[in-house]
Amino acid sequence: MEFAAILAAGLRDWVDFGVIIGILMLNATVGWYQEKQAADVVASLKGDIAMKALVVRDGLEREIKARELVPGDIIIVEEGEVIPGEARLICAYDNPGAFVEYQNMQQRQMDIPSEKESNSQGSDEDQDPDEDQRGIALVACDQSSITGESLAVDKYMGDTIYYTTGCKRGKAFAVVTASAKMSFVGRTAAMVQDAKDQGHFNAVMNAIGTTLLVLVVAWILIAWMGGFFRHLSIATPEKSSENLLHYALILFIIGVPVGLPVVTTATLAVGAAYLAKQKAIVQKLTAIESLAGVDILCSDKTGTLTANRLSIREPYVTEGHDVNWMMAVAALASSHNLKSLDPIDKVTVLTLKRYPKARQILQKGWKTEKFIPFDPVSKRITSICSCEGVRYTCVKGAPKATLTLTESPPEVAEIFKQKSAEFARRGFRSLGVAVQKDDEPWTLLGILPMFDPPREDTAQTIAEAQQLGLNVKMLTGDAIAIAKETCKMLSLGTKVYNSQRLISGGLSGVMQHDLVERADGFAEVFPEHKYQVVEMLQQRGHLTAMTGDGVNDAPSLKKADCGIAVEGASAAAQTAADIVFLEPGLSTIVDAIKVARQIFQRMKAYVQYRIALCLHLEIYLVTSMVIINETIDSQLVVFLALFADLATVAVAYDNAHYDVRPVEWQLPKVWFISVVLGILLALGTWVIRGSMFLPNGGIIENFGSVQEVLFLEVALTENWLIFVTRGGKTWPSWQLVGAIFGVDVIATLFCLFGWLSGTPVVDNPVDTAVQSTSGGTSIVTVVVIWAYAIGVTIVIALVYFVLNKISWIDNLGRQTRSRSDTQMENVIAHLSKLAIEHERDMAGNDMYHITTRAAEEDEGE
């Protein structure tokens, strides 16, 4: 279109030049506005969840947005809060005087390099073994999202605490050393984000655009050959469209639709804004198209399939003890920090609602003298309490650890072990409870079986997902027994395997890929397993969506065709993902897939429509140029292009259905149907043009202009074609109907009053009685044209309906979602077992050999 504008300016066709520039500006403005509108909605949504930081400025504690932190700020980190920036611990919150000790420690660290330089002969053995002893930990941080460690890590004075990690224990001052963007997590996210990916959608649009451009050049060559045969000049006569450069100008204008990227982008932007209202932030517009084609969803369990809300089932109480006393002891052995209550402690306290007598026991004036949080070594939580002068030591923890603490009779211990094993088989997490009164022996009270129940809507949502052709695979870090129990409750299928089978299960090549493809889920999954699962599914031809929440999930989120950061995900995971969900549950994801498929239907309908329009005018105009040495005036052609863009921008707001199976472009089918529609439209235009060669003027009643009649017929049939390609499963939106009706009215006025009709065309044989000297057309003729256009549209709609009912056409270009290259998969598997071994001979020369990896490495040890 830019080249066409230059060509119009060179031909001094200023009307064409102005309208072309207007089309370009219109499309640029619409595209910018729609993207900005979607971006504003997303930005406002992100603003609502912006991380906050408690900072000390001007001697006062203030709450600010984390993004406003700068290096050197003093922040306060405490239990239950997320670290708002990379920082170094200074001192405990209740001991600010220790800041002097921190300064001394910093000075010593600065002096160490100079000491090493002055004593280069020294060794590590000369160092004081107690030099690194730093006393009591200030805080404990959960770094599982970065390192994969499941346990909180103790942090001492001078230690670095990382952005987006959670503080699990303690309260302290820290100095910011790096803002979010420059932190370890921020740099990791930036590296993932820098990976360039054209994307499937852009590849499809580029392929369509390139093909249309090649067709335009081919049609121009054909038109010019016809022009050479008729001895047409290159640029004269100047005010006529019947010269070679005007032929090229006309075909450039209608050949490559400038509105194609704009309408598709606007459609995606409107969809992104809608999804944002559903609490789904679309980071990349083309992800919507990818989400529509997803056929496998790899979903995590906690918070997505389950409610992330532990519940305690019917507890087991050892013989001779009261369940109310056991529940009271379990509640006493729980943290009292309501701000960051551990999920296990929280469910223990909430379960007291079912035990009124246990609550009565706790109302007797208990005092907690000492509380020891969960110890990964002893695997217990301990609380020392007193009531009415009696001292109690309350414990809850792993059943085995609790049992070894007590000296229970063999028969009691055996029953306890059996119950613990039974709960494990049923997929429950077991929590043993014991108590010691003063210095008496420990008493084993029983077991609390805990289970994270599925969300209320999960089973129905999974059934709905399966009806949509979506295969849901559960990936969880829980034990395999818990994973299978959850799958049974959700009717997901019980082909759940331990993730170690992917690495050390003795499978490779085709068998390994088959395992991943057929499995219903994997248990004890680590982030690297997620990446491996996605990669294998993609190698089999599946479009895969992956959910994740940690920094270590970033590679798999980026690898997936559509990465989904679930509710509560870390900043790095959100950055790597294509879509970020702010609401928990699988139903949100399935709803987003439905919306994505609706958006895809809008884009597919428009692409078919626009290709058919291009082919329609190319076929008709080039054949008319070659056969009868005639064309539609270039000024009218420019307005046809403008009307096509104006009418279909509203496609973004059209009603659409969602397909019951994963969608794909099926470009052979799109082109086949578009070519048929384009040919039918061209035949319809030739019929109306041919009728005007009849002695009575054919379609023209009273008087009319050939140019305006053709202009109106083309405008009407092309505008109404969108109602055909959009399908009949939903009624068109009022926005689309209104836009097309408005353009049709303007085209009708052009025809009635002869605007830009140019010199009247005289038929051969001549019949001047039906030709308008002013270029206008009678209203009776306009009504006939409308009726004829309706008839053409009905015929095209019937043909379109029949084409979509023919099975081989419906499946034309459809990709096989499960395809395996057994030879290549086996080759890759064998190569993965090889290693390069380096050795040095007696002469000191380096030698390299290809050898088989050690057995220990193959087994993943």
C-alpha positions in Angstrom: 0.0 0.0 0.0 2.9 2.3 0.7 4.3 1.5 -2.8 0.8 2.1 -4.2 0.7 5.6 -2.6 4.0 6.5 -4.2 2.7 5.2 -7.5 -0.5 7.3 -7.2 1.5 10.4 -6.4 3.8 9.7 -9.4 0.7 9.5 -11.6 -0.7 12.7 -10.0 -3.8 10.8 -9.0 -4.3 12.8 -5.8 -7.7 11.4 -4.8 -6.2 7.9 -4.9 -3.1 9.1 -3.0 -5.2 10.8 -0.3 -7.5 7.8 0.2 -4.6 5.3 0.3 -2.8 7.5 2.9 -6.1 7.6 4.8 -6.4 3.8 4.8 -2.9 3.4 6.1 -3.5 6.0 8.8 -6.9 4.4 9.7 -5.4 1.0 10.1 -2.4 2.3 12.1 -4.7 4.2 14.4 -7.1 1.3 14.9 -4.3 -1.1 15.6 -2.6 1.3 18.0 -5.9 2.1 19.8 -6.9 -1.5 20.3 -3.5 -2.6 21.5 -3.4 0.4 23.9 -6.8 -0.4 25.2 -5.9 -4.0 25.9 -2.5 -2.9 27.4 -4.3 -0.4 29.7 -6.6 -3.1 31.1 -3.7 -5.4 31.7 -1.6 -2.6 33.3 -4.4 -1.7 35.7 -4.8 -5.3 36.6 -1.0 -5.6 37.2 -1.2 -2.4 39.3 -3.7 -4.0 41.7 -1.3 -6.9 42.5 1.9 -4.9 42.6 4.2 -6.1 45.3 4.6 -3.8 48.3 7.6 -3.2 50.5 8.0 -1.8 54.1 11.0 0.6 53.9 12.7 2.9 56.4 13.0 6.4 55.0 13.6 9.6 56.9 13.5 7.6 60.1 10.0 6.4 59.5 8.6 3.1 58.3 6.6 3.5 55.1 4.9 1.1 52.7 5.8 1.7 49.1 5.6 -0.3 45.8 8.5 -2.7 45.4 9.4 -1.3 42.1 10.2 2.1 43.8 13.0 0.5 45.8 16.6 1.6 45.1 19.9 0.1 46.2 20.7 1.4 49.7 17.1 1.4 51.0 16.6 -0.2 54.4 13.7 -2.6 54.2 12.0 -4.7 56.9 11.5 -8.4 56.2 9.2 -10.4 58.4 7.5 -13.7 58.6 4.8 -14.2 56.0 6.1 -11.5 53.6 7.7 -11.8 50.2 11.2 -10.3 49.8 10.6 -7.2 47.6 14.2 -6.9 46.3 17.6 -8.5 46.6 19.0 -7.4 49.9 21.6 -8.2 52.6 20.6 -8.8 56.2 21.7 -6.2 58.7 20.3 -7.1 62.1 17.2 -8.4 63.9 14.3 -6.0 64.1 14.2 -6.1 67.9 18.0 -5.5 68.1 18.9 -2.5 65.9 22.0 -1.9 68.0 23.6 -4.9 66.2 24.0 -2.7 63.2 27.5 -1.8 64.6 28.4 -5.4 64.5 27.3 -5.6 60.9 29.5 -2.7 60.0 32.5 -4.3 61.7 31.8 -7.6 59.8 31.7 -5.7 56.5 35.0 -4.0 57.4 36.6 -7.4 58.1 35.4 -8.8 54.8 37.0 -5.8 53.0 40.2 -6.4 54.9 40.4 -10.1 54.0 41.6 -9.6 50.4 44.5 -7.4 51.5 45.5 -9.9 54.2 45.5 -12.7 51.6 47.7 -10.6 49.3 50.2 -9.9 52.1 50.2 -13.6 53.1 50.0 -15.4 49.8 51.8 -18.4 51.3 49.0 -19.0 53.9 46.7 -22.0 53.7 43.1 -22.7 54.6 44.4 -24.7 57.6 45.6 -21.5 59.2 42.1 -20.0 59.4 40.0 -20.1 62.6 37.4 -22.8 62.2 35.0 -20.6 64.3 35.5 -17.6 62.1 32.3 -18.2 60.1 30.2 -18.8 63.2 27.5 -16.2 62.9 25.3 -16.9 65.9 21.5 -17.2 65.7 19.8 -17.0 62.3 17.9 -13.8 61.8 15.3 -15.1 59.4 14.5 -18.3 57.5 13.6 -18.0 53.8 11.8 -20.3 51.4 14.0 -20.4 48.3 12.2 -23.4 46.7 11.2 -21.3 43.7 14.9 -20.6 43.0 16.8 -23.6 44.2 14.2 -26.3 44.4 14.9 -26.8 48.2 11.7 -27.7 49.9 12.9 -26.6 53.4 13.4 -23.0 54.5 17.0 -21.8 54.6 18.4 -20.0 57.6 19.8 -16.6 56.9 22.4 -14.9 59.1 23.8 -11.4 59.4 25.4 -10.4 56.0 23.6 -13.1 54.0 21.8 -12.3 50.8 18.0 -12.7 50.7 16.6 -13.1 47.2 13.8 -11.2 45.5 10.4 -13.0 45.4 11.4 -15.6 48.0 9.2 -15.8 51.1 10.2 -15.1 54.7 9.1 -18.1 56.8 10.4 -17.1 60.2 11.9 -14.0 61.9 11.9 -10.3 61.4 14.9 -8.2 60.5 16.3 -5.1 58.8 18.0 -5.5 55.4 19.7 -3.2 53.0 18.7 -3.4 49.3 21.6 -4.4 47.0 19.7 -4.7 43.7 16.3 -3.7 42.5 13.9 -6.3 41.1 15.1 -5.9 37.5 18.8 -6.4 38.4 18.3 -9.1 41.0 19.2 -12.7 40.4 15.5 -13.6 39.7 15.1 -10.5 37.5 18.2 -11.4 35.4 17.0 -15.0 35.0 13.6 -13.7 33.8 15.3 -11.3 31.4 17.3 -14.1 29.9 14.2 -16.2 29.3 12.4 -13.2 27.9 15.2 -12.4 25.5 14.7 -15.6 23.6 13.3 -14.6 20.3 10.4 -16.6 18.9 8.5 -15.7 15.7 5.5 -17.6 16.9 3.0 -19.8 14.9 0.5 -17.0 14.4 3.1 -14.6 12.8 4.4 -17.4 10.6 0.8 -18.1 9.3 0.2 -14.4 8.6 3.5 -14.0 6.9 2.8 -17.1 4.7 -0.6 -15.7 3.7 0.8 -12.2 3.0 3.7 -13.6 0.9 1.4 -15.8 -1.1 -0.9 -12.9 -1.8 2.0 -10.7 -2.9 3.3 -13.4 -5.3 -0.2 -13.6 -6.8 -0.4 -9.9 -7.2 2.8 -9.8 -9.2 1.6 -12.7 -11.3 -1.8 -11.0 -12.1 0.1 -7.7 -12.9 2.2 -9.6 -15.4 -0.9 -11.1 -17.0 -2.6 -7.7 -17.2 0.5 -6.1 -18.7 0.7 -8.8 -21.4 -2.9 -8.1 -22.3 -2.1 -4.4 -22.3 0.9 -4.8 -24.6 -1.3 -6.8 -27.0 -3.7 -3.9 -27.0 -0.9 -1.3 -27.4 -1.7 0.5 -24.1 0.7 3.2 -23.0 2.6 3.1 -19.7 1.1 6.2 -18.1 -1.1 7.9 -20.7 -3.8 9.0 -21.1 -3.2 10.7 -17.8 -6.7 11.0 -16.4 -7.7 7.4 -17.5 -7.3 4.1 -15.6 -6.6 2.3 -18.9 -2.8 2.4 -18.9 -0.2 0.0 -17.6 0.8 1.9 -14.4 -2.9 2.4 -13.4 -3.4 -1.4 -13.9 -0.5 -2.0 -11.5 -1.8 0.6 -9.1 -5.3 -1.0 -9.0 -3.9 -4.5 -8.4 -1.5 -3.4 -5.7 -4.4 -1.7 -3.9 -6.6 -4.8 -3.9 -4.0 -7.5 -4.0 -2.5 -7.3 -0.5 -5.0 -6.4 2.2 -3.5 -3.7 4.5 -6.3 -4.4 7.0 -5.3 -8.1 7.5 -2.7 -7.5 10.3 -4.8 -4.7 11.8 -8.0 -6.7 12.0 -6.3 -9.8 13.4 -4.4 -7.7 15.9 -7.5 -5.8 16.9 -9.3 -9.1 17.3 -6.5 -10.4 19.6 -6.4 -7.2 21.5 -10.1 -7.2 22.2 -9.8 -10.8 23.3 -6.9 -9.9 25.6 -9.0 -7.2 27.2 -11.8 -9.6 27.8 -9.5 -12.2 29.3 -8.0 -9.5 31.6 -11.5 -8.9 33.0 -11.6 -12.6 33.7 -8.3 -12.2 35.7 -6.1 -13.6 33.0 -3.2 -11.3 31.8 -2.1 -12.0 28.2 1.6 -11.1 28.0 1.8 -11.8 24.3 -1.2 -11.4 22.0 -0.2 -14.3 19.7 -0.5 -16.6 22.8 -4.3 -16.5 22.3 -4.0 -18.3 19.0 -1.6 -20.8 20.5 -4.0 -21.4 23.4 -6.9 -22.1 21.0 -4.9 -24.9 19.4 -3.7 -26.6 22.6 -4.7 -30.3 22.8 -2.7 -31.3 25.9 -2.7 -29.3 29.2 0.0 -30.3 31.7 -1.5 -29.0 35.0 0.0 -29.0 38.5 -2.2 -30.3 41.3 -2.1 -28.0 44.3 -4.2 -24.9 43.8 -5.2 -25.8 40.2 -6.9 -29.2 40.4 -7.2 -29.1 44.2 -8.3 -26.3 46.4 -4.9 -25.9 48.1 -6.8 -26.2 51.3 -5.9 -29.1 53.5 -8.6 -30.9 55.4 -8.4 -33.4 58.2 -10.3 -36.6 57.7 -11.5 -38.9 60.5 -8.5 -39.2 62.8 -7.1 -42.4 64.3 -6.9 -42.3 68.1 -4.9 -44.8 70.1 -6.8 -47.0 72.5 -7.7 -45.4 75.8 -7.4 -41.8 74.7 -9.8 -39.1 73.8 -10.0 -37.5 70.3 -10.8 -34.1 71.9 -7.6 -34.2 74.0 -5.6 -35.2 70.9 -7.0 -32.3 68.9 -6.3 -29.9 71.7 -2.6 -31.1 71.8 -2.3 -30.8 68.1 -3.6 -27.2 68.3 -1.2 -26.4 71.1 1.7 -27.7 68.9 0.9 -25.1 66.2 2.2 -21.6 65.4 0.3 -18.7 66.8 1.4 -16.2 64.2 -1.8 -15.7 62.4 -0.2 -13.5 59.7 1.8 -16.4 58.2 0.1 -19.5 59.5 1.5 -22.7 58.1 -1.2 -24.6 56.0 -0.9 -27.6 58.4 -1.2 -25.5 61.5 -4.1 -23.6 59.9 -6.1 -26.7 59.1 -5.4 -28.1 62.6 -6.8 -24.9 64.2 -9.8 -24.8 61.8 -10.7 -28.4 62.5 -11.4 -27.5 66.1 -14.8 -26.3 64.9 -15.8 -30.0 64.7 -14.7 -30.7 68.3 -16.4 -28.3 70.8 -14.9 -30.2 73.8 -11.4 -29.7 72.4 -12.1 -25.9 72.3 -13.3 -26.1 76.0 -10.0 -27.7 76.9 -8.1 -24.8 75.2 -10.1 -22.2 77.1 -8.6 -23.2 80.5 -5.8 -20.5 80.4 -3.0 -22.2 78.5 0.3 -20.3 78.2 3.0 -21.1 75.6 6.4 -21.0 77.2 8.4 -22.1 74.2 7.6 -22.9 70.6 10.0 -24.8 68.3 9.0 -24.6 64.6 9.3 -27.6 62.3 12.7 -29.1 62.5 13.8 -31.0 59.3 16.0 -33.2 61.4 13.5 -34.4 64.0 10.6 -33.8 61.6 8.5 -32.5 64.4 6.9 -29.3 65.8 7.3 -28.9 69.5 5.5 -26.6 71.9 6.1 -26.4 75.7 2.9 -25.1 77.4 1.6 -24.9 80.9 -1.9 -25.0 82.4 -3.0 -24.9 86.0 0.6 -25.4 87.1 1.1 -28.5 85.0 3.8 -28.4 82.2 3.0 -30.2 78.9 5.3 -30.8 75.9 3.1 -31.1 72.8 4.4 -32.6 69.6 3.1 -33.2 66.1 5.0 -34.4 63.1 5.8 -37.3 60.9 4.2 -40.5 62.3 7.5 -42.4 62.4 9.3 -39.5 64.1 6.5 -39.3 66.7 6.4 -43.0 67.3 10.2 -43.2 68.0 9.8 -40.4 70.6 7.4 -42.5 72.7 7.9 -45.9 74.4 4.6 -47.4 73.3 3.8 -51.1 73.8 4.6 -53.3 70.7 1.0 -54.0 69.9 0.1 -50.2 70.1 3.1 -49.4 67.9 2.2 -52.1 65.3 -1.4 -50.8 65.0 0.0 -47.3 64.7 2.3 -48.3 61.8 -0.5 -50.2 60.1 -2.8 -47.1 60.3 -0.1 -44.9 59.0 0.5 -47.2 56.0 -3.2 -47.4 55.3 -3.5 -43.6 55.2 -0.5 -43.5 52.8 -2.2 -46.0 50.5 -5.3 -43.9 50.5 -3.2 -40.8 49.5 -3.4 -39.0 52.9 -0.7 -37.1 54.5 -0.3 -38.4 58.1 0.5 -36.4 61.2 1.4 -38.1 64.4 0.5 -36.4 67.7 2.1 -37.1 71.2 2.3 -35.3 74.5 4.5 -35.4 77.7 3.1 -34.3 81.1 5.8 -32.9 83.3 8.6 -35.5 83.4 6.2 -38.5 82.8 6.8 -40.8 79.8 5.6 -39.7 76.4 2.0 -40.6 75.4 1.2 -41.5 71.8 -2.2 -40.0 71.0 -2.9 -40.9 67.4 -2.7 -39.8 63.7 -4.3 -36.9 61.9 -4.9 -37.9 58.2 -4.8 -34.8 56.0 -5.9 -34.4 52.4 -6.0 -31.6 49.9 -9.5 -32.0 48.4 -10.2 -31.3 44.8 -11.9 -28.1 43.9 -15.6 -28.3 43.7 -15.7 -27.5 40.0 -12.6 -29.5 39.0 -14.3 -32.9 38.1 -16.9 -31.1 36.0 -14.2 -28.9 34.4 -12.0 -31.8 33.5 -15.0 -33.5 31.9 -15.7 -30.3 30.0 -12.1 -30.1 29.0 -12.2 -33.6 27.6 -15.3 -32.8 25.6 -13.2 -29.9 24.1 -10.6 -32.4 22.9 -8.2 -31.5 25.7 -6.1 -34.1 27.4 -5.3 -33.1 31.0 -2.1 -34.5 32.5 -1.4 -33.9 36.2 2.1 -33.1 37.2 2.6 -32.9 41.0 5.5 -33.0 43.4 3.4 -35.1 45.8 3.9 -38.8 46.4 2.5 -41.2 43.8 -0.1 -42.6 46.3 -1.5 -39.1 46.8 -1.4 -38.4 43.1 -3.3 -41.6 42.2 -5.9 -40.9 44.9 -6.5 -37.4 43.5 -6.8 -38.8 39.9 -9.4 -41.3 41.1 -11.5 -38.6 42.7 -11.3 -36.4 39.5 -11.8 -39.3 37.0 -8.6 -38.4 35.4 -7.3 -41.9 34.9 -4.9 -43.7 37.1 -1.9 -44.2 34.8 0.2 -42.0 37.0 3.9 -42.7 37.2 6.9 -41.7 39.3 8.8 -39.0 37.4 12.0 -41.0 37.9 10.8 -43.4 35.2 11.5 -40.6 32.8 15.2 -40.7 33.7 16.1 -43.9 35.4 13.2 -46.2 34.5 15.2 -48.0 31.8 13.1 -46.5 29.0 14.5 -44.6 26.0 13.5 -43.5 22.6 10.1 -44.5 21.4 9.1 -46.3 24.6 9.9 -43.1 26.6 7.8 -40.9 24.3 5.0 -43.4 24.4 5.0 -43.4 28.2 4.7 -39.6 28.3 2.0 -39.5 25.7 -0.2 -42.1 27.3 0.3 -41.2 30.9 -2.4 -39.5 32.9 0.2 -37.8 35.1 3.5 -37.9 36.9 4.2 -37.7 40.6 7.3 -36.4 42.5 7.9 -34.0 39.6 10.8 -31.5 39.5 11.0 -28.5 37.1 13.4 -30.4 34.8 10.8 -33.1 34.5 8.2 -30.6 33.3 10.6 -29.4 30.6 11.2 -33.0 29.5 7.5 -33.8 29.3 6.7 -30.7 27.2 9.6 -31.4 24.9 8.5 -35.0 24.3 4.9 -34.1 23.7 5.9 -31.4 21.2 8.1 -33.9 19.4 5.0 -36.1 19.0 3.2 -33.1 17.3 1.1 -32.0 20.2 0.4 -28.3 21.0 1.0 -28.2 24.8 0.1 -25.8 27.5 2.1 -25.9 30.8 1.3 -24.4 34.2 4.0 -23.4 36.6 4.7 -21.0 39.5 8.4 -21.1 40.3 11.6 -19.6 38.8 12.7 -23.1 37.9 9.5 -23.5 35.9 10.5 -20.6 33.6 12.3 -22.8 31.0 9.3 -25.2 30.7 6.9 -22.3 30.5 8.9 -20.8 27.7 9.3 -24.1 26.0 5.5 -24.8 26.0 3.4 -23.6 23.1 1.4 -21.7 25.7 3.0 -21.1 29.1 0.6 -20.4 31.9 1.7 -18.9 35.2 -0.9 -19.9 37.8 -2.2 -17.8 40.7 0.5 -17.0 43.2 3.4 -17.6 40.7 6.8 -16.0 41.1 7.8 -12.9 39.1 10.2 -15.0 37.0 7.5 -17.5 36.1 5.1 -14.7 35.3 7.7 -13.1 33.0 8.4 -16.3 31.2 4.7 -17.2 30.8 2.5 -16.2 27.9 -0.6 -15.9 30.1 -0.7 -15.1 33.8 -3.8 -16.2 35.8 -4.7 -14.4 38.9 -7.5 -16.8 39.9 -6.9 -20.3 41.1 -8.4 -23.4 39.5 -8.6 -25.3 36.2 -11.9 -23.8 35.2 -10.3 -20.4 34.6 -7.9 -22.0 32.2 -10.6 -24.0 30.4 -12.7 -20.8 30.1 -9.7 -19.0 28.6 -9.4 -21.8 26.0 -13.0 -21.3 25.0 -12.5 -17.6 24.6 -9.3 -18.2 22.6 -11.1 -20.6 20.2 -13.8 -17.9 19.7 -11.2 -15.4 18.9 -9.6 -17.9 16.5 -12.9 -18.4 14.7 -13.2 -14.6 14.2 -9.7 -14.4 12.7 -10.2 -17.5 10.5 -13.5 -16.1 9.2 -11.8 -12.8 8.4 -8.8 -14.4 6.7 -11.0 -16.5 4.5 -13.1 -13.5 3.7 -10.1 -11.2 2.9 -8.4 -13.8 0.7 -11.6 -14.3 -1.3 -12.0 -10.5 -1.7 -8.5 -10.2 -3.1 -9.0 -13.1 -5.5 -12.4 -11.8 -6.5 -11.2 -8.4 -7.8 -7.9 -9.8 -9.2 -9.8 -12.4 -11.2 -12.5 -10.1 -12.5 -10.3 -7.0 -13.2 -7.5 -8.8 -14.9 -9.9 -10.8 -17.1 -11.8 -7.6 -18.0 -8.5 -5.9 -18.7 -7.4 -8.7 -21.1 -10.8 -9.5 -22.7 -12.7 -6.2 -23.0 -9.9 -3.7 -22.2 -11.9 -2.3 -19.3 -11.4 -1.9 -15.6 -13.1 -0.2 -12.7 -11.7 3.3 -12.1 -8.8 3.3 -9.8 -10.5 5.9 -7.5 -13.5 3.6 -7.0 -11.2 0.6 -6.4 -9.4 2.6 -3.6 -12.8 3.2 -2.0 -13.7 -0.5 -2.3 -10.5 -1.3 -0.3 -11.4 1.4 2.2 -14.9 0.0 2.6 -13.7 -3.5 3.1 -11.4 -2.4 6.0 -14.1 -0.2 7.6 -16.7 -2.9 7.5 -14.6 -5.6 9.0 -12.8 -3.9 11.8 -16.0 -4.7 13.7 -15.2 -8.4 13.3 -13.2 -8.1 16.6 -16.5 -7.5 18.4 -18.5 -10.2 16.6 -20.2 -13.1 18.3 -18.5 -16.4 17.7 -18.8 -20.0 18.6 -15.9 -22.2 19.9 -14.9 -25.4 18.2 -15.3 -28.7 20.2 -11.8 -29.8 19.2 -8.4 -28.0 19.2 -8.3 -25.6 16.3 -5.6 -25.1 13.7 -5.3 -23.0 10.6 -5.5 -25.8 8.0 -4.1 -23.4 5.3 -4.8 -25.8 2.4 -8.5 -25.8 3.4 -8.5 -22.0 3.9 -7.0 -21.4 0.5 -9.2 -24.0 -1.2 -12.4 -22.5 0.1 -11.2 -18.9 -0.4 -10.3 -19.6 -4.0 -13.8 -21.1 -4.7 -15.5 -18.1 -3.0 -13.3 -15.7 -5.0 -14.2 -17.4 -8.3 -17.9 -17.4 -7.4 -17.7 -13.6 -6.6 -15.9 -12.9 -9.9 -18.5 -14.9 -11.9 -21.2 -13.0 -10.1 -19.6 -9.7 -11.2 -19.1 -11.0 -14.8 -22.8 -11.9 -15.0 -23.9 -8.4 -14.1 -21.3 -6.9 -16.4 -22.3 -9.2 -19.2 -25.9 -8.3 -18.9 -25.1 -4.7 -19.7 -24.0 -5.8 -23.2 -27.6 -6.7 -24.0 -29.4 -4.2 -26.2 -31.8 -3.3 -23.4 -29.0 -2.6 -21.0 -29.5 -5.8 -18.9 -29.6 -4.9 -15.2 -29.8 -1.2 -15.9 -33.3 0.2 -15.7 -34.0 3.7 -17.0 -30.4 4.9 -16.8 -27.2 4.0 -15.0 -23.4 4.1 -15.0 -21.4 0.9 -15.7 -18.7 2.0 -13.3 -21.1 2.7 -10.5 -23.2 -0.5 -11.1 -20.0 -2.6 -10.9 -18.8 -0.6 -7.8 -22.1 -1.2 -5.9 -22.4 -4.9 -6.8 -18.8 -5.5 -5.8 -19.2 -3.6 -2.5 -22.4 -5.3 -1.5 -21.3 -8.9 -2.3 -17.9 -8.5 -0.7 -19.3 -6.9 2.4 -21.9 -9.6 2.9 -19.4 -12.4 2.4 -18.3 -12.0 6.0 -21.7 -13.2 7.1 -21.0 -16.4 5.1 -17.4 -17.1 6.3 -18.3 -16.4 10.0 -20.7 -19.4 9.9 -24.3 -19.6 11.1 -23.8 -21.1 14.6 -24.2 -17.6 16.2 -26.0 -14.4 15.3 -23.8 -11.6 14.1 -23.2 -8.8 16.6 -24.8 -5.4 16.2 -21.4 -3.9 15.8 -20.7 -6.0 12.7 -24.2 -5.5 11.2 -24.0 -1.8 11.9 -20.6 -1.3 10.3 -21.5 -3.3 7.2 -24.9 -1.6 6.8 -23.2 1.9 7.1 -20.7 1.1 4.4 -23.5 -0.3 2.2 -25.4 2.9 2.5 -22.3 4.9 1.5 -21.7 2.7 -1.5 -25.3 3.0 -2.5 -25.0 6.8 -2.4 -21.9 6.6 -4.6 -23.9 4.7 -7.2 -27.0 6.9 -7.0 -25.2 10.2 -7.5 -22.3 8.9 -9.6 -19.5 10.1 -7.4 -16.1 9.5 -9.0 -17.7 7.6 -11.8 -15.4 9.2 -14.4 -16.2 9.2 -18.2 -19.3 7.2 -19.0 -18.6 3.7 -20.4 -20.3 3.0 -23.7 -21.4 -0.6 -24.3 -20.7 -2.5 -27.5 -23.2 -2.8 -29.1 -24.0 0.8 -28.3 -27.2 1.6 -26.3 -26.9 5.2 -25.1 -30.5 5.1 -23.8 -29.4 3.3 -20.6 -26.2 5.4 -20.1 -26.2 8.2 -17.6 -24.6 11.4 -18.9 -24.1 12.6 -15.2 -22.6 9.3 -14.0 -25.6 8.6 -11.7 -27.8 5.5 -11.5 -31.6 5.3 -11.2 -33.0 4.1 -7.9 -34.8 1.2 -9.7 -31.4 0.0 -10.9 -30.0 0.2 -7.4 -32.9 -1.9 -6.0 -32.2 -4.5 -8.7 -28.5 -4.5 -7.8 -29.3 -5.1 -4.1 -31.7 -7.9 -5.0 -29.0 -9.5 -7.3 -26.3 -9.2 -4.6 -28.6 -10.9 -2.1 -29.1 -13.8 -4.6 -25.3 -14.1 -5.2 -24.7 -14.2 -1.5 -27.3 -16.9 -1.0 -25.7 -19.0 -3.7 -22.2 -18.5 -2.1 -23.6 -19.4 1.3 -25.0 -22.7 0.0 -21.7 -23.6 -1.7 -19.8 -22.7 1.5 -22.1 -24.9 3.6 -21.7 -27.8 1.2 -17.9 -27.4 1.1 -17.7 -27.6 4.9 -19.8 -30.7 4.9 -17.5 -32.6 2.6 -15.2 -34.7 4.9 -12.0 -34.6 2.8 -12.3 -30.8 2.5 -13.0 -30.4 6.2 -9.9 -32.4 7.1 -7.7 -30.8 4.4 -4.5 -29.7 5.9 -5.4 -31.0 9.4 -2.2 -32.1 11.2 -1.9 -35.4 13.0 -1.6 -34.5 16.6 0.2 -37.8 17.5 3.0 -38.5 15.2 6.2 -40.3 16.0 9.5 -40.5 14.2 10.6 -43.7 15.8 14.0 -43.8 14.0 14.9 -40.3 15.1 13.6 -40.8 18.6 15.8 -43.9 19.0 18.8 -42.2 17.5 18.5 -39.3 20.0 18.0 -41.8 22.8 21.2 -43.7 21.9 23.2 -40.4 21.5 22.0 -39.3 25.0 23.8 -42.4 26.4 27.1 -41.4 24.9 29.8 -39.2 26.4 33.1 -37.8 25.4 36.0 -39.1 27.5 39.1 -37.1 27.9 42.5 -38.5 28.8 46.2 -37.6 28.5 48.9 -39.9 27.2 52.4 -40.3 28.6 53.7 -37.6 26.3 51.1 -35.1 27.7 48.9 -35.1 24.6 45.2 -34.7 25.0 43.0 -37.5 23.7 39.2 -37.7 23.3 37.1 -40.8 23.0 33.4 -41.4 22.5 32.3 -43.8 25.2 29.2 -45.0 27.0 28.1 -43.1 30.1 28.7 -44.7 33.4 26.0 -46.9 34.8 25.5 -44.6 37.8 24.8 -41.7 35.5 22.2 -43.6 33.5 20.5 -44.5 36.7 20.3 -40.9 37.8 22.2 -41.5 41.0 
